[in-house]
C-alpha cells in the first residue's frame, strides 16, 4: 500500500465548461483526462440519500502537480454556503497551486484581471506566495515550488508556463494535534515545516485573515512512488486552527458536490490494505465502490474517509487511464508487474497530447 500523490482537488461549480475554460486559461489546467456525464450513485451519505446526476471533467497541467476534478450537478441547482467561509472554517478552504516564478505568476494573473487577494510576500518558511480568487469565489494560494515534471520555461512566456498544477490545500481544523496525527499517520505528511501561532500579516487579504491562528505546514519526508508519482510530484497540507472564534463547517447543510472545494483525492495503490489501515486508526471508509468503477475514459476503485472534522478525503486506485485518446490507447495499470515503478516519462508526456488549446 502506498500513495502516489494528490490526484486532484474536487471543485463544485455551477457551469463545468465555463470553469474548465477559466482554469485552463489561468492555471494551465488544459489536459482533460476524462469528461463524463453520469449519475453519482455511490455518494449517498453525502447527497441526500439518493443518486444525483452530474457532469465532471478531470483536468491536468503537464508541468506537474495534481489535477482538478471540476464537478457540476445537472439534476439540481448547486448550493452556495449560507455564510462567507473564513480561514479556519472546517473543510478545504484554499487550494494550493505551484509556481516556478511567483512574481511572474502574480504579474500574469494581475494583467488578466484576476481578483488578487494579496501581493507576493514570504510565509513563515520564507517561500513567496500570494492569494487570488476565481470568478466563483474560490480562493487559491500561488506558492513557489521547485519540484516539476516539465520545468517551467524561464523567463515565463505570456500565457504559458506560469503555474503548475495542484500542490496541496489549506484545511480548517478544530483540534490541531488530532489533525496532525490524522494527516501524518494515514496520508504520510510526517514532516512539520513550521508550526506558528500569531496574527499572520501574509493572510490579511484573505477572508477571515485577521486574527490569531495556529498554522502547521506538513510535507511528506520521502518522494512518493507509483505510476504517476513523477507527474503528481511533491505536495503539502497546511492545517489552520482559529484561536479567536468557533469554526463552522464549510459544507454544513449542503451536499457534497455543491459549490466550493468538495474533496481532496489521493492516487494510491493497495485499496484493500488502505481500508484495513483506515479502520484500524478509527477512520473507516464511508463510501466504497467495492471494485473497479467505470468513468467513461478512465476507471478505478475509489473510496472516501473523513478527517477528524468531516473533511472528505478520497482515495483512487487507478485501473485504466487514457494515454493517447486519438488512437484509443488506454493503459490497464492492473497488469503492471511492479506497481511502485513510475510510468516512463515519455508515456506520461503522451497524456498531454489531448491538451485543449484556446
PyMOL commands that set and color helices and strands:
alter all, ss='L'
color gray80, all
select helices_A, chain A and resi 16-27+44-46+102-111+176-185+201-203+229-232+271-280+325-327+333-335+345-354
alter helices_A, ss='H'
color red, helices_A
select strands_A, chain A and resi 2-12+31-40+52-60+67-73+91-99+115-116+121-122+128-133+139-144+163-172+191-198+213-219+236-242+260-269+287-288+293-294+299-306+312-324+329-332
alter strands_A, ss='S'
color yellow, strands_A
deselect
rebuild
show_as cartoon
